[in-house]
Amino acid sequence: MKIYKRKDPNEMGKVAGDHAAEAILSAIKSRGAANIILATGTSQFETLKALLSHQEIDWSKVTMFHLDEYLGLPITHPASFRKYLKERFLDEVKELKNYFLIDGEEDPEKETERLGKLIFKHPIDVALVGIGENGHLAFNDPPADFETEKPYLVVDLDEACRKQQLGEGWFPDLEAVPRQAISMSIHQIMKSKKIICSVPDKRKANAVKSCLENKVSPEFPASILQEHPDCALYLDEAAASLLGSGYSFN
């Protein structure tokens, strides 16, 4: 794992987005197409902005998947990740080759099966992900399932995860935060050829420390990224503030 540290979320997102663009361009050059995974949430704002600034990307050769979506939440809800991606990515990229959104309003078992068949046909070149305040990766809260090979799962959201969503301003109160979601599995995320993980903000500092300084464990879901052959972690100074002195930052 390579770890990049920058002063603030803007600088962090710029380098993460630039590196994501390089990976997409490399895939298109080598095989004529690229398959990507996009994360959502406040941690991805600057990374997506930087990625979209690369006008040299031929988006008509790119297919997009995304990580997770709440069960039962309409696309019109402010917290909908489909809404997030539509407004912040899909509306900006008019000629995308294809995209596959998670529909949390459909039968969840049928939806996970549908998405699993689709992503099996599209090996992922680059995945953009984040780390939750509880150390989750996608919506795989601790203890995460490291064993299942299902590409997508129906998961229960723990209280810490739900409080994060409330704290980020997506919901009026905790009771309004859904208790379940469809999430890409840990196994599927780890199948990505390259992973770019963007983690800004002081409130993520403890999760970053836990996932880097503990052994790989389902109790620290994002710790699994330590085992990926090509993972780059992007931090701002606040998110890196609890790490010990032994780290070498790029």
N, C-alpha and C positions, 0 to 999 in steps of 0.2 A: 504494500500500500504506500502510495506517495501522498504526503500531507502538504497542502498549500495553506499558508496563512497570509491574510491581507488585513489592512487596517479596519475596514468597515464593510457592511453588506454590499455596498456599491462596487468596491474594488474586488471583493471576493466573487461576486456574481459575474463581473466582467471576465475574470480569468477562467471561471468555470464554464461560462457560456462560450468563450472563445475555444476552449479545449473540446467542448461538445461539438462545435461546428467543425473542427479539424477531424474529429472521429467520423462524423457524418460524411464529410467530403471524401475521406479516405475510403469508406465503404462504397460510396458511389463510384469512385475511380476504379476500385479493384473488381467490383462485380456488377456495376451498373444500377445499384439500388441500395437503400438503407432502411432498416427496420429499427424503430426507436421506441423507448418507453419514456413517458413524461410524468413527473410527479406534480403535485399541486400544493397549495398552502402558501403561507407568507414567505417561507424559506426559499421559494423558487422565483419570486418576483424578478430579482435582478439577473438571475441566471437565464431565464427565458427572454428577458429584454435583450441581453447581450447576444444570445443565440439568434434571435430574430433580426438583429442588425446585420447579419452576414448575408448580404444580397447575392453572393456568389453561389449559394446553395440552390440546387435545382430541386425544389420541393415536390415536383411532379414525380420524382423518383423515390420519395420517402413515404413509408407507412408507419403510422403511429398507434401505439397502445397506451393505456394509462393504468395506474396502479390500483386504485381503489375507489369505491363509491358507497355512500350510505344506503341502507335498505329503506325503501319507502319514501325517499326524499324526491320531490319533483324537480325537474331541471330548472324551474323558475325560482327555486329557493336560493337565497344568497350563499348558502354553504354548499350547494351542489358542485361537485367536482366536474361534472359535465358542463355546467354553466361557466365555471372557471376556465376550462380549456377552450370552450367556444369563444369566450370574450378575449382571452389573453393569447390564444394561439391560432385556433382554427379560423377566426375572422381575419387574422393577419396573414394567413397563408392560404391563398385562394386555390392554388393548384396542387394541393397535396394528393399524392397517388391514392392513398386510402387511409382511413382511420377507423378504429374500433373502440367505442366508448362502452363503459359498463353501465347497464341500465338497472338500477336498483329498484325500479318499480315493477320489473318483470318477475316471474317465478325464479327465485334465486338459484335453485338447483339446475334448472334448464339454462339459466344465464351463465353459470360457471362452466357448464358443459360446452355451450356455444363458444365462449371465449377460449376455452382450452383447446378446442379443435382449430380455431383460427391462429392462435399464437404458435401452435405446433408447426404450422405451415410457414411461419415467419420467424426464423431464428434472429434473435435480437443482437444488433451491432453495438448499440450504446443505450444505456439506461440512465436517466437522470432521476435521482432519488434524494431523500432527506432522512433525518433522524428525528424521531419524536422526543418529547420531554421525558417520556418513560423508556426511551431507548428503542421504541418500535421502528420497524422497517416496513414501509407501507402501513397497513393496519394490523400487522402481526404483533400484537401486544405480548408482553412477557406473561407466562412462559410461551414462547413462540414454538410452532411446530416445525422443527428442522428436518423431519423425516418424510412427510408426505411429498409425493411427486406430482400431485394435482396442481395444475397451473394456477387455478383460482379457487378460493375457499370462501365459505360463509364464516365470518369470525364474530366473536363477542368483543365489544369494546370495553376496556376496563375504565374505572372511574378517573384515573390519572389522564388517560387519553381523552375522555369526554370533557374533563376540566380544561385541557389544553384547547380544545375546539371552542369552548365557551370563552376562554381568556383571549383568544385571537379575534373575538368579536363576531363570530359567525352565527351565534345563537343568542336569544334573549335571556335564557336561564338554562341550568343544567338539565332540567327535566325535558327540555326541548331537543337535547342532543340525542340522536338515535343510539340505540344500544347494540345494533348489529350493522355489519357492512359486508360487502364483497371485496376481498383483497387478493391481489396477486400473492402467490405463496413465496416463501423464502427460497425454496428450490428453484422456482422459475426465475426469480430475480438474479440468482447466482449463475444461471445459464447464460446471462448476457456476456457478450465478448468483452465489453468495457463498461465500467460503472463509474459515473460521476456523481458524487454525493456532496450536496451543498448544505452547510449547516451554519447559519448566522445566529447571533443573539446570545446574550448572557443566560437566558433561561434554558438554553440547550447545553450549557457548559458541563453540568453534572452528567448528563447523558453521554456526551462526548468522552469525558473521562472514564466513565463506567465501561463504555464499549471498546475503548482502546487499551485500558489498563487491567481489565479482567480477562481471564481465559475465555475462549469462545464458549458461549452458553446460551441456551434458550431464555435464561433469565435476563440476558442482555441481547435482545434480538439482533441489533445492528453490529454486534461483535463478530458476526459471521463474515462481515466484509473483510476482516483480517485475512481470511483464507482465499479471497478472490485473486486470481492471477493478474488482473489489470484493473485495480480500483484506485481512484484518486479522490481524496477527501479534501474539501475546500472549507476553510474556517475563517471567520473574522476574529479579531483579537479577543472579543468578548466570549465567543464560543470556545476559544482555546485557553481561556484564562485559568482554568483549574488543572491543566496538564503539567506534569513535572518538567524538569529541566533537560531531560534526556532526549527530547525530540529534535529531529532535524527537519526544518520546514523548507519547502521549496518557495 
